Amino acid sequence: MNKKIYLKDLGLKDFKEVWEYQTNLLEEIVAVKSNNRKENLLLATSNYFLFVEHPHVYTLGKSGDLSNLLINEEQLKKRNATYYKINRGGDITYHGPGQIVGYPILDLENFFTDIHKYLRFLEEVIIKTLAEYGITGERSKGETGVWIDVGTPFARKICAMGIRSSRWVTMHGFALNVNTNLGYFDHIIPCGIRGKAVTSLEVELGKKIDPSQVKEKILCHFKDLFEVETFVSDI
């Protein structure tokens, strides 16, 4: 099993461009696995972890409801935002500046073959990261992602998650609101869940947060939970 992960920080990148990049990486890994089975080989498969920040964009998961997007095409343009129907799980969400988006493209056969466990580990990475800022992140039953004040009238989501997997290879991932303009969430029903708010590290702590520091903490907890051998910088 290969537990090395290539780490790439893509900076500010268009969503569609990164979606295609993720897809290419996934397909390359799947091709190696298929060839291994066909030729009875044991070639190692690669793993990747992408950090990225997207310009304003709304994405709808494969089983999502378009009615959860509350503005039309003309209104999207006025807000310099785009929209894509994509192939991850989950409903609608927003990505934009000030948000840390993480896309692990992993061959789970290098780690464990359990999608439920994978999602819970991603949540735990964020929960542990938030704890370092004195914030209690929680899971909400039946609602993937990380929340604050679950079970109260003040429940609010701070990190959305949605993935796709093929032959145990993952893509897409999580979006943690750090210094995000939360006003863009007013134009959707986030994750298709009515009556619950969204928040960010900035709002919860009352100050701007250094995103590079948050990324370091995310990687530290990811490495521990997934028992990653090493992150190989490939920027």
LINRAPE-V15332 format. One line per field, one symbol per residue. ss: DSSP state (H for helix, E for strand, C for the rest). burial: b if it has 24 or more other C-alpha atoms within 12 Angstrom, else e. Layout:
# LINRAPE-V15332
ss = ???
burial = ???
This chain:
# LINRAPE-V15332
ss = CCCEEEEEEEEECCHHHHHHHHHHHHHHHHHHHHHHHHHCCCCCCCCEEEEEECCCEEEECCCCCHHHECCCHHHHHHCCCEEEECCCCCCEEEECCCEEEEEEECEHHHCCCCHHHHHHHHHHHHHHHHHCCCCCCEEECCEEEEEECCCCCCCEEEEEEEEEEECCEEEEEEEEECCCCHHHHHHECHHHCCCCEECCHHHHHCCCCCHHHHHHHHHHHHHHHHCCCEEEECC
burial = ebbbbbbbbbbebbbeebbebbbebbbbbbebbeeeeeeeeeeebbbbbbbbbbbbbbbbbeebebebbeeeeeeeeeeebbbbbbbbbbbbbbbbbbbbbbbbbbbbbbbbeebeebbbbbbbbbbbbbeebebbbbbbeebbbbbbeeeeeebbbbbbbbbbbbbbbbbbbbbbbbbbbbebbebbbbbbbeebbbbbbbebeeeebebeebbeebbebbbebbebeebeeee
